[in-house]
């Protein structure tokens, strides 16, 4: 199913963290917190300003972002758990070096 967010909303897929610490300790699922990092799957056209002109978003599909712990609304689309949130809920864009991005 194709999904396109409206206004200044974005559709985000959480990026799961490793289940093992750097020291080699395995973290059980019950002790893990939900990741606060994700990838933008789709972005809306942007909000409108006071004059009715469209203000484009700073993020685009494919960007890795950090967001607040309680941001957005969790939805299930095509059996996948995703989050819909406003652009204002995004804390920043994570710049991933090309070598790291290919390994992930």
C-alpha positions in Angstrom: 0.0 0.0 0.0 1.3 3.5 -0.8 1.1 6.0 1.9 1.8 9.8 1.7 1.7 11.9 4.8 -0.1 15.2 4.7 1.2 18.7 5.6 4.4 18.6 7.7 4.1 15.0 8.8 6.6 12.2 8.1 6.5 8.4 8.2 9.4 6.9 10.1 10.7 3.3 10.5 12.5 2.7 13.7 16.1 1.5 13.4 16.7 -1.3 15.8 19.9 -1.1 17.9 22.2 -4.1 18.5 21.2 -6.5 21.2 24.7 -6.7 22.5 26.8 -4.0 24.3 30.3 -3.1 23.3 31.6 -5.3 26.1 29.7 -8.3 24.8 26.8 -8.4 27.2 23.5 -9.5 25.5 20.5 -7.3 26.4 17.2 -9.2 26.7 14.2 -7.9 24.8 12.4 -7.0 28.1 15.2 -4.7 29.1 15.5 -2.8 25.8 13.9 0.5 25.2 12.4 1.5 21.9 15.0 3.1 19.6 14.8 6.8 19.2 16.5 6.7 15.8 14.7 6.0 12.5 14.7 6.3 8.8 12.2 8.6 7.0 10.1 6.4 4.7 7.8 9.2 3.3 7.4 12.9 3.9 4.5 15.3 3.3 4.7 18.4 1.1 5.2 20.7 4.0 3.1 23.1 6.1 1.5 26.3 4.9 2.6 29.7 6.3 0.3 32.7 7.1 0.2 33.7 3.4 -0.9 30.2 2.3 2.5 29.4 0.7 3.9 25.9 1.1 7.0 25.7 3.4 9.0 22.6 2.4 10.3 20.2 5.0 14.0 20.0 6.0 13.9 16.2 5.8 13.4 13.8 2.9 12.8 10.1 2.4 16.0 8.2 3.2 17.2 10.5 6.0 18.2 9.0 9.4 16.8 11.0 12.2 16.6 11.2 16.0 13.3 11.9 17.6 11.8 12.2 21.1 10.9 9.1 23.1 7.2 9.8 23.1 7.0 11.4 19.6 4.4 10.6 17.0 1.6 8.0 16.6 2.5 4.4 16.1 0.7 2.7 13.2 0.9 -0.6 11.4 1.1 -0.4 7.6 1.4 -3.6 5.5 2.3 -5.5 8.7 5.2 -3.2 9.6 5.2 -1.0 12.7 5.9 2.6 11.7 5.5 6.1 13.3 3.8 9.1 11.9 5.0 12.4 13.4 5.3 16.1 12.7 8.6 17.5 11.5 8.8 19.5 14.8 9.1 16.2 16.7 12.3 15.4 14.9 15.4 16.4 17.0 18.0 16.2 14.2 19.3 14.4 11.1 22.1 11.8 11.6 24.8 12.0 9.0 25.9 8.4 8.4 29.3 7.9 6.7 28.9 6.0 3.4 30.9 2.9 4.6 28.7 2.5 7.7 25.5 3.0 5.7 26.4 0.2 3.3 27.3 -2.2 6.1 23.9 -1.7 7.8 
